[in-house]
Amino acid sequence: MIHRIKDENGVTVVAFEGDVDLESSPEARRILLDCLGRTSSLLVDLSAVTYIDSSGIASLVESFQNARKAGRHFALVAVSGSVLSVLRLSRLDKVFTIYDTLEDGLARAG
């Protein structure tokens, strides 16, 4: 898994690429929780994620819950088809705020 973090007008964007699985999910969790500690709005770009398993989903859910408790904005953007399938299967597409594009997420996060 590769990740990039950037600031877009006060909104932190974390982009993951590759597999978010048992091996890489602890790092994804650390990155997300660290970013939540430094921003009021976090977008997670999943457009380049080719595979996610339950441990990767758990990292997203934990981050979402932490954001909600802290009153921070947390959303997924540009979710790849394979990840969206997993989210739909687990019905988490009804829990997470999901924007079709990064631009849409940025427009609504600010």
Beta strands, then each sheet from edge to edge (+ up, - down):
strand 1: 2-8
strand 2: 11-20
strand 3: 41-52
strand 4: 73-77
strand 5: 98-99
sheet 1: 1+ 2- 3- 4- 5-
end
